[in-house]
Amino acid sequence: MLLRRALSTKVRVRQHVNPLARRFEAAIPLPEWTKLYPENASTVHLDIGCARGVYLMELAQQLPQQCFLGVEIREPLVDEALKRIRENNVCNMHVLHANMNLHIDPILSSLTTSHEISSVSIFHPDPWMKKRHLKRRLVNPAFAQALATHLKPSTPVYLQTDVLELFEYMVEVFSDHAHIFSQDKTPALTNAMGLATDREKYVVEHGGAIYRTAFVAK
Ligand SMILES: C[S@@+](CC[C@H](N)C(=O)[O-])C[C@H]1O[C@@H](n2cnc3c(N)ncnc32)[C@H](O)[C@@H]1O
C-alpha cells in the first residue's frame, strides 16, 4: 500500500496547468535550430501541446526525412520526452518547454529563420470548460493571429479534439480569421498525421467520438 502510494506520487504530473499563471511569463531560452536538426533538414512539423510526445516520436521514427517540433507547457513531460528521444537516438525531433499562448512569436520567429513550418497539429488541447476558464484555452483569436503570421500560404493546421463544444469553438475562432485561414472541408475521418495520439487512443478505447478538421493558411 505504502509502496503503491510512493510510486504514484513519484510519477504524478499535474493534469492541467494554467497557461496564464505568472510563472510562465518569463522569456524562454531558444535553441539553435540548425544544431538540433540534421544539416540538410529544411522543414519542420509543429505539434502544439504534445504532452509526453510518444506518438510524435513514433511519427518521427516512421518519417526520418521530416523534422518534428513538439511544444509542451508541463516541464516534467518535456524532460521525459527528451530522455526518450535521446535513448532512442531520434535526431529529427525535439520538444521545447514553452507556453504557446505567450511564447509563440519568439519561438516561431526564430524557428522560421532556418526552417519552414510544413504543417501544424493541435490535437486534444485542454478543454477548459468552465466559463471563467475559457480564457485559458490554447486556441483563441490572438493565438490564431500569431500562428498565421509565421505560416507560409497553403500550410495546413490540423485540429482534433474529443470535446464537441471545444471543437466548435476552435472552428469558430479560425473561421473568424477568414482573411488568413480557410477551412479544408474534406471530411477528416482519421488523424491527419496518420497515427493516433495518446489521448485519441484513450478516447477511442472508451468509445468516445473524435472531431477533426483542418484550416489552411492563406
Ligand atoms: C490533453 S493533452 C493532449 C496531448 C496530445 N496532444 C494528445 O493528443 O495525446 C493537452 C496538452 O497540451 C498542453 N498545453 C496546454 N496549454 C498549453 C500551452 N499554452 N502551451 C503548450 N502546451 C500546452 C498540456 O499540458 C497537455 O499536455
PDBQT file of the ligand as one rigid body, heavy atoms in Angstrom, charges set to zero:
ROOT
HETATM    1  C1  LIG A 301      -4.989  16.828 -23.314  1.00  0.00    +0.000 C 
HETATM    2  S1  LIG A 301      -3.286  16.948 -23.650  1.00  0.00    +0.000 S 
HETATM    3  C2  LIG A 301      -3.182  16.256 -25.306  1.00  0.00    +0.000 C 
HETATM    4  C3  LIG A 301      -1.802  15.730 -25.597  1.00  0.00    +0.000 C 
HETATM    5  C4  LIG A 301      -1.586  15.210 -27.010  1.00  0.00    +0.000 C 
HETATM    6  N1  LIG A 301      -1.694  16.275 -27.978  1.00  0.00    +0.000 N 
HETATM    7  C5  LIG A 301      -2.529  14.082 -27.345  1.00  0.00    +0.000 C 
HETATM    8  O1  LIG A 301      -3.428  14.283 -28.181  1.00  0.00    +0.000 OA
HETATM    9  O2  LIG A 301      -2.368  12.991 -26.775  1.00  0.00    +0.000 OA
HETATM   10  C6  LIG A 301      -3.035  18.705 -23.970  1.00  0.00    +0.000 C 
HETATM   11  C7  LIG A 301      -1.597  19.109 -23.751  1.00  0.00    +0.000 C 
HETATM   12  O3  LIG A 301      -1.401  20.485 -24.098  1.00  0.00    +0.000 OA
HETATM   13  C8  LIG A 301      -0.534  21.073 -23.130  1.00  0.00    +0.000 C 
HETATM   14  N2  LIG A 301      -0.751  22.529 -23.124  1.00  0.00    +0.000 N 
HETATM   15  C9  LIG A 301      -1.828  23.169 -22.619  1.00  0.00    +0.000 A 
HETATM   16  N3  LIG A 301      -1.698  24.510 -22.773  1.00  0.00    +0.000 NA
HETATM   17  C10 LIG A 301      -0.505  24.705 -23.413  1.00  0.00    +0.000 A 
HETATM   18  C11 LIG A 301       0.187  25.868 -23.827  1.00  0.00    +0.000 A 
HETATM   19  N4  LIG A 301      -0.328  27.075 -23.638  1.00  0.00    +0.000 N 
HETATM   20  N5  LIG A 301       1.392  25.718 -24.446  1.00  0.00    +0.000 NA
HETATM   21  C12 LIG A 301       1.913  24.474 -24.630  1.00  0.00    +0.000 A 
HETATM   22  N6  LIG A 301       1.303  23.337 -24.241  1.00  0.00    +0.000 NA
HETATM   23  C13 LIG A 301       0.101  23.440 -23.646  1.00  0.00    +0.000 A 
HETATM   24  C14 LIG A 301      -0.957  20.396 -21.837  1.00  0.00    +0.000 C 
HETATM   25  O4  LIG A 301      -0.006  20.494 -20.800  1.00  0.00    +0.000 OA
HETATM   26  C15 LIG A 301      -1.196  18.964 -22.301  1.00  0.00    +0.000 C 
HETATM   27  O5  LIG A 301      -0.049  18.165 -22.190  1.00  0.00    +0.000 OA
ENDROOT
TORSDOF 0
